[in-house]
Structure formats: structure tokens, C-alpha cells
Amino acid sequence: MMKPELAARRDALLDLIGRRLLLMGVLNVTPDSFSDGGRFYGVERASARAARLAAEGADIIDVGAESTRPGHSPLDEAQELARIESHWPAIAAATGTTALSIDTSKAAVARRACALGAVVVNDVWGLQKDAAMADAVAETGAILVAMHNRDSKDETIDIVADMRRFFDRSLELAARAGVPRDRIILDPGAGFGKTPRQNMQCVARLPELADYGLPFLVGLSRKSFLAPFTTGEGTDARLFSTLGAHLAALAAGAAILRAHDVGAHRDAIAAFVAFRAAGERHA
């Protein structure tokens, strides 16, 4: 189980959800990330980046040691663990009391990261890749982010119906393992096994999944399906299209945004909240 100081950090984070919009900063400690091309691979660069994300206002920093981009080279368990072991202590030292998340689909990696201080397990396969993951989340006491995913794209399906089937299975696995429902966050998984149209639909139609009664995390940052809305080349040029897409996600009910550019998102969220509140006061 989680150490008392980490459990307190976890519970404080859970208490914030719904009270205000939260930001999860992305930190890829990989040499092959689609978004930053390995710019933060290496202990010194990773810890400096983590410190900056915390300073810019990230509520959570999501640390990934294996790229999940399309066509990525999978890591075996030992390689992913080695990256976590080498990077995590410096990242934790650089971020103080900021909540840390581990982005992994491997139970052993999740367990080790939680032992080192993670309070969130962000599983892009929603407990459905590694049969031991649900038990790992339950036993560590971590918050679970369960993301919808698919092995391949299928233009013919109703993506929201597919998400519902997937989430039902993830929640069944979580309940069977003893993961408390109030520690679960759902992610529509934009950019994973979906066509461009489905990527937009899975976010715009979030209100159709409100009956789950669970918060949604949305991560659209710099993703390739934003290219048609972007002027300029490269992933860094997608900042403004990312901000536009993420504001649409907030309007659809997202509680947490996962982003690379935390400072810019903090400003955009502040304006979004202020304008929305002005309308509510008038009503």
C-alpha cells in the first residue's frame, strides 16, 4: 500500500477533481517520442523539464519511459524498469510535492513507480493489456487513468459505443481487483486506434458517457490529427490547434487536460473559466 505522505498527496489530488480544471504535464523519458524527439531523455534533461512543468502549474506530471506513438519500438519490461529506476529519483526531487503519474501498461513498472512515489497509474490499455495490472493498481492504492484503445482503426464502428464496451470491461476488471471506483479516471484515447473523424467524435461526444459518473482526462496535445488545423511544420507548431481542441474538450466536460505546454494551457484555462463563469452569473 501507499506510504501515508503519498496517500495524502493522492487524496488531495482526488479532492481537486471537479473543484477546478486540472493539468497533467507530459514528460517522456524516451529517445523516440513523437512530440519531442527525445529532448528530455537523460536524467539531467528530464529533471529540468519536470521542474519547469511543476513551476508552470502542472497538477500532475505524467512520466513515460516507453513511447506509445504509432509504429513505436516496444520495450521489454527490464528496459522500461531501467529507465524508471534511472530517471525517477531526480524527477521526484525536482518536483517537490507535485503528484507524479506513471504512463505504462506493464504491472511491474506500475508497481515500481508507485514504490518510488507515483500516485497515478496512466494505462493506455485500460487494464486490458497486462492481466496483472488491475491487481497492481489495487495493491498500490494508486489512482487509475483507464484509456480507451484499439488495435486497429475501423471507420464503420460507432466509436462511442466501442468506448462504452471497452470502459465496461475496464471497470469490471478494476472492481474485481478491488480498485475503488472513486479513484478511477477515464480517457477517450484520442489518437489511439481511431480515424481522424473518430478522434474528434470521442471528445465531442463525451456528454454521452456522463452516466459513468467518472471524471474524464483528455490528451490531444500535438497529435498528428491536428495537422489539418495547423499552420507550420512539426509538432511544436501544433500549440494553437492543441489549445483550440482542448478548449472544446473542456466544453464537452473534460476535468483534466494532458498537455506538453503547461504554461500556455494554464492561461487558456483561466480565460475559459472566467468567460464561462461570467455567463453563469448572468443566467
C-alpha positions in Angstrom: 0.0 0.0 0.0 0.9 3.6 -0.4 3.0 5.5 2.2 1.0 7.9 4.3 2.5 11.0 2.7 1.8 9.8 -0.8 -1.7 8.7 0.1 -2.3 12.3 1.4 -1.0 13.6 -1.9 -3.2 11.2 -3.8 -6.3 12.2 -1.8 -5.6 15.9 -2.2 -5.5 15.4 -5.9 -8.7 13.5 -6.0 -10.3 16.3 -3.9 -9.4 18.8 -6.5 -11.1 17.0 -9.4 -14.3 18.7 -10.1 -13.4 21.7 -8.0 -11.3 23.2 -10.7 -9.9 22.1 -14.1 -6.6 20.2 -13.8 -3.5 19.9 -15.9 -1.3 16.9 -16.4 2.1 17.7 -17.8 3.8 15.3 -20.2 7.3 14.1 -19.6 8.7 11.5 -22.0 12.0 10.0 -20.8 12.3 8.2 -24.2 14.6 8.7 -27.2 11.8 8.2 -29.7 8.8 10.3 -28.5 6.6 11.7 -31.3 6.3 15.0 -29.7 9.8 16.0 -28.5 12.1 13.6 -30.3 14.0 12.6 -27.2 14.7 16.2 -26.0 14.1 15.2 -22.4 15.8 11.8 -22.4 18.6 11.6 -19.8 18.4 12.3 -16.1 19.5 15.9 -16.1 17.3 17.0 -19.0 14.3 15.0 -17.6 14.6 16.5 -14.1 15.0 20.1 -15.5 11.9 19.6 -17.7 9.9 18.2 -14.7 10.9 21.2 -12.6 9.7 23.5 -15.4 6.3 21.7 -15.7 5.8 22.0 -12.0 6.7 25.7 -12.0 4.3 26.3 -14.8 1.5 24.9 -12.8 1.1 21.2 -13.6 -1.1 19.4 -11.1 0.3 16.1 -12.2 3.4 15.1 -14.2 3.0 12.0 -16.3 6.3 10.2 -16.7 6.5 7.8 -19.7 9.5 5.5 -20.3 8.1 3.8 -23.4 6.9 5.7 -26.4 3.3 4.9 -27.4 3.3 6.7 -30.7 2.2 4.7 -33.8 5.0 2.5 -35.0 7.0 2.8 -31.8 9.6 0.2 -30.9 8.2 -1.7 -27.8 10.4 -2.0 -24.8 10.6 -5.2 -22.7 9.9 -5.0 -19.0 13.5 -4.8 -18.0 14.3 -1.9 -20.3 11.3 0.1 -19.1 12.1 -0.6 -15.5 15.7 0.5 -16.0 14.6 3.9 -17.4 12.3 4.4 -14.5 15.0 3.5 -12.0 17.5 5.8 -13.5 15.2 8.9 -14.0 12.6 8.8 -11.3 14.6 9.9 -8.2 15.9 13.0 -9.9 12.4 13.8 -11.3 10.8 13.4 -7.8 13.5 15.6 -6.2 12.9 18.3 -8.9 9.1 18.4 -8.5 8.6 18.5 -4.7 5.0 17.8 -3.8 3.6 17.7 -7.3 1.7 14.5 -8.0 3.6 12.1 -10.2 2.0 9.6 -12.6 3.5 6.6 -14.4 2.4 6.1 -18.0 2.7 2.4 -18.5 0.7 -0.7 -19.4 3.1 -3.1 -17.5 2.1 -4.1 -14.0 5.7 -4.5 -12.8 6.6 -1.0 -14.0 3.5 0.5 -12.3 4.4 -1.2 -9.0 7.9 0.0 -9.1 7.0 3.6 -10.0 4.4 3.6 -7.1 7.1 2.4 -4.7 9.2 5.3 -5.9 6.5 7.8 -5.4 3.9 7.7 -8.2 0.3 8.3 -7.1 -1.4 7.8 -10.5 -1.1 4.9 -13.0 -2.0 6.0 -16.5 -2.6 2.8 -18.5 -3.2 3.4 -22.3 -4.8 0.0 -22.4 -7.2 0.4 -19.5 -6.1 -2.7 -17.6 -6.6 -4.9 -20.6 -3.1 -5.4 -21.8 -1.4 -6.9 -18.8 -3.5 -9.3 -16.8 -1.7 -8.3 -13.6 -2.3 -4.6 -13.9 -5.6 -4.3 -12.1 -4.2 -6.1 -9.1 -1.1 -3.8 -9.2 -3.2 -0.7 -9.1 -5.4 -2.0 -6.3 -2.5 -3.1 -4.2 -0.5 0.1 -4.6 -3.5 2.3 -3.9 -2.9 4.5 -6.9 -5.4 6.5 -8.9 -6.1 4.8 -12.2 -6.5 6.5 -15.6 -8.1 3.9 -17.9 -7.7 4.9 -21.5 -9.8 3.5 -24.4 -7.6 1.9 -27.1 -7.9 -0.3 -30.2 -5.5 -2.5 -32.1 -6.7 -1.0 -35.4 -8.9 1.6 -36.9 -12.4 0.8 -38.2 -14.3 3.6 -39.9 -17.6 1.6 -39.7 -18.0 1.5 -35.9 -19.7 3.9 -33.6 -16.7 5.0 -31.6 -18.7 6.0 -28.5 -20.4 2.5 -28.4 -17.0 1.0 -28.7 -15.7 3.1 -25.9 -18.6 2.1 -23.7 -17.9 -1.6 -24.3 -14.2 -1.1 -23.5 -14.8 1.0 -20.4 -17.3 -1.5 -19.1 -14.7 -4.2 -19.3 -12.0 -2.0 -17.7 -14.4 -1.1 -14.8 -15.3 -4.7 -14.4 -11.6 -5.6 -14.1 -11.0 -2.8 -11.6 -13.9 -3.7 -9.4 -12.9 -7.4 -9.4 -9.4 -6.4 -8.2 -10.7 -4.0 -5.6 -9.8 -0.7 -7.2 -12.2 1.9 -5.6 -14.4 3.5 -8.2 -13.7 6.9 -6.8 -10.1 6.5 -7.8 -10.8 5.9 -11.5 -10.5 8.5 -14.3 -11.5 7.7 -17.9 -9.7 8.8 -21.0 -11.3 8.6 -24.5 -8.0 7.8 -26.1 -7.9 10.3 -28.9 -5.2 9.3 -31.4 -5.2 5.6 -30.5 -6.9 3.2 -32.9 -9.2 5.9 -34.3 -9.8 7.7 -37.6 -9.5 11.5 -37.7 -13.3 11.8 -37.5 -13.5 9.4 -34.6 -10.7 11.3 -32.8 -12.9 14.3 -32.8 -16.1 12.4 -32.0 -14.6 10.6 -29.0 -14.1 14.0 -27.4 -17.1 16.0 -28.7 -19.5 13.2 -27.6 -18.2 12.8 -24.0 -21.5 14.0 -22.6 -23.0 10.7 -23.9 -20.8 8.9 -21.3 -21.7 11.2 -18.4 -23.7 8.3 -16.9 -20.5 6.7 -15.7 -20.2 9.4 -13.1 -16.5 9.5 -13.5 -14.1 12.3 -14.5 -12.5 12.4 -17.9 -8.9 13.1 -18.8 -8.3 14.2 -22.4 -4.9 14.4 -24.1 -4.8 15.9 -27.6 -1.5 17.7 -27.3 0.5 18.0 -30.5 -1.2 14.9 -32.0 -1.0 14.3 -35.8 -4.7 14.5 -36.4 -4.4 18.2 -35.5 -2.2 18.9 -38.6 -5.1 20.0 -40.8 -5.8 22.8 -38.3 -2.2 23.8 -38.0 -0.1 26.4 -39.9 3.6 25.4 -39.9 5.5 22.2 -39.7 6.5 19.9 -36.9 4.8 19.1 -33.6 5.7 22.4 -31.9 3.6 24.2 -34.5 0.5 22.5 -33.2 0.3 24.5 -30.0 -2.6 26.7 -31.1 -4.6 23.9 -32.6 -4.0 21.9 -29.4 -5.3 24.8 -27.3 -8.4 25.0 -29.5 -9.1 21.3 -29.4 -8.5 21.2 -25.6 -11.0 24.1 -25.0 -13.5 22.1 -27.0 -12.8 19.1 -24.7 -13.4 21.3 -21.6 -16.7 22.5 -23.1 -17.6 18.8 -23.5 -16.9 18.1 -19.9 -13.3 17.1 -19.5 -11.9 17.5 -16.0 -8.2 17.1 -16.7 -6.1 18.0 -19.8 -2.9 16.2 -20.6 -0.5 18.6 -22.3 3.1 19.3 -23.2 2.8 23.2 -23.0 1.5 23.6 -19.4 2.0 27.4 -19.1 0.0 28.1 -22.3 -2.7 25.8 -21.1 -2.9 27.4 -17.7 -3.6 30.8 -19.4 -6.2 29.3 -21.7 -8.0 27.5 -18.9 -8.0 30.7 -16.8 -9.7 32.6 -19.7 -12.1 29.7 -20.4 -13.2 29.5 -16.7 -13.6 33.3 -16.4 -15.8 33.6 -19.5 -17.9 30.6 -18.6 -18.4 32.0 -15.1 -19.5 35.3 -16.4 -22.2 33.6 -18.4 -23.4 31.6 -15.5 -23.7 34.7 -13.3 -25.8 36.4 -15.9 -28.1 33.4 -16.2 
